[in-house]
Amino acid sequence: MTAAVRRNGLGLVAWLAGIVFFLPIAWMALTSFHSEQDAATNPPSLTASLTLDGYREFFGTGGGASPWPALINSTVASVASTLLVLLLALPAAYALSIRRVRKWTDVLFFFLSTKMLPVVAGLLPIYLFAKNTGLLDNIWLLVLLHTSMNLPIAVWMMQSFLSEIPVAVIEAARVDGARLPTVLARVIAPIALPGIAATALICFIFSWNELLFARVLTGVVAETAPVFLTGFITSQGLFLAKVCAASLVVSLPVLAAGFAAQDKLVQGLSLGAVK
Amino acid sequence: MTATTTTPVTVAPARAVRQPSARLRAWATRAPLLPALIFMIAVTQLPFVATLVISFFDWNALYPDARRFTGLDNYRQVLTDADLRHSVWTTVLLTATVVLVSLVLGLVLALLLDRKFRGRGVVRTLLIAPFLIVPVAAALLWKHVLYNPEYGLLNGLLHYVGGPQPDWISRTPLLAVEASLVWQWTPFMMLILLAGLQSRDHEQIEAARVDGANDWQIFRHLTLPHLRRYLELGALLGSIYIVQNFDAVFTITSGGLGTANLPYTVYQSFYQAHENGLASAAGVLVVIGSIVIATFALRVVSSLFREEVARS
């Protein structure tokens, strides 16, 4: 076997693997555009005519609850918690990278260790607290919890991004008489901005995906999109196209954010340990 | 690394006049850190302490007046109750299977993607996609669209070759949950291992090749040792996330058919059975399990981290 044949052969295997992994998503997309009758055939109907009925059904024009409140709640929860995370993580990362506090590595590892505390460790007391203070089914409580879920990731990522800024550059700006706000805005921000954006996208994804807190702490008013999706757990007759449309619509923001952050995704997921 | 930042705390304490300002400056350095630190302690550590306290009480939310201190009774019950013990076992099995299988698949895919071929970027994107489907949506996709015995894609494909038409979820419930999780987590492992592969020393590999080493020898003696810590990192981070899995179990089997893992059991025992004390004891056990994994995870992360700090 010549080297060229083998190289092409392995390329082909890689393509095949990519297609196999993507197939369920492609099938989901195709089914979402089929009518319910065509979606539920065996063997599957590949060439059935396309329709937007599944999407119409999902958005509630065909009766049933509208997903809009849930989508809006999810947007509020993930955008607000991401902003709050950045607000808390940026100064913290500054104190852990540029102007370091003593024992900064210990502090960094404290943040990491909280990420390893499972959600169920504090779920019941949080639920009881919410029930007694009337915060149950309130989206802002979810914002706080999603913030706590993402803050360690953000601190770690941001710390590693800010550490990449050469101290000499900051010193030089100081020597030239620049004050702290100027240094932050003119020197640090431009270098750190891509990293901050990637961090924000990853926090957004985790918050948008989160189910356990949302399921326990929200019910009617503050229900998020994943909680709305749990309504599809039990079969409701012919509803495949609708389920596919729903799953795809709810996943779209995550797919968009994930592909936008692709290069930094691994760094975020490994809490900054891998670059 | 240049540690030129002035640490005012080290100023000699003898100069009493300078001390207040030194202390002030130390606090000024610390100040940006405090909001995040206090927030984390309040939202994650305090509730866990409360869980710990509740775990020593016999407390059913439906009978709040009968609440009383029972010591370790809840733990005894959790560890002797057949269902609960089974959920401990399910958690271990689910986590180990998903982590190992997705790690091996992720390694194969990372090796495939590490070489140049036409459309590599597209294939990478296709492979990452499963990780970017909302977990509940992914579980719904597997449950209804792939596994459904009557019109699911799996049986549809089997139909073409005249194969059997099994009811996947009721025949192999745990495997059904595991397969969907492997599909979602393989891309995660692949990304971490790909980063590991790309940080290899290419000169060393070239030198080995010049010396006549074949592909397998290079993989076995250079690549694999280099990847070891990335494999560990993937396994440990994967374990931390999958031990906590709730979405797939909740969606695909609703914890039935022997697939209830500890997080699901904790959820179920206080949210549906209102057994606050028992749920807390089970929660504490999940934490103990996580601490064991986390101790190793922290060690791996810190060794990679120190290397990073030393390099910069």
Interface residues (C-beta under 8 A of the other chain):
Chain A: R7 N8 L10 G11 V13 A14 W15 A17 G18 I19 F21 F22 P24 I25 W27 M28 T31 A39 A40 T41 N42 P43 P44 L88 A89 P91 A92 Y94 A95 L96 I98 R99 R100 V101 R102 T105 V107 F109 F110 F111 L112 S113 T114 K115 M116 L117 P118 V119 V120 A121 G122 L123 L124 P125 I126 Y127 L128 F129 L144 L145 T147 S148 L151 P152 V155 S160 S163 E164 V167 A168 E171 I205 W208 N209 L211 L212 R215 V216 A225 P226 L229 T230 F232 I233 S235 F239 L240 V243 C244 A246 S247 L248 V250 S251 V254 L255 G258 F259 Q262 L265 V266 L269 S270 L271 G272 A273 V274 K275
Chain B: T2 T4 T5 T7 V9 T29 R30 A31 P32 L33 P35 A36 L37 F39 M40 V43 T44 Q45 L46 P47 F48 A50 T51 I54 V108 L109 L112 L113 R115 F117 R118 G119 R120 V122 V123 R124 T125 L126 L127 I128 A129 P130 F131 L132 I133 V134 P135 V136 A137 A138 L140 L141 W142 K143 H144 V145 L146 N148 E150 Y151 G152 L153 N155 G156 L157 H159 Y160 W183 T186 P187 F188 L191 I192 L194 A195 G196 S199 Y230 L233 L237 I240 V243 Q244 F246 D247 F250 T251 S254 L262 P263 V266 Y267 F270 Y271 N276 A279 S280 A282 G283 V284 V286 V287 S290 I291 I293 A294 A297 L298 V300 V301 S302 L304 F305 E308 S312
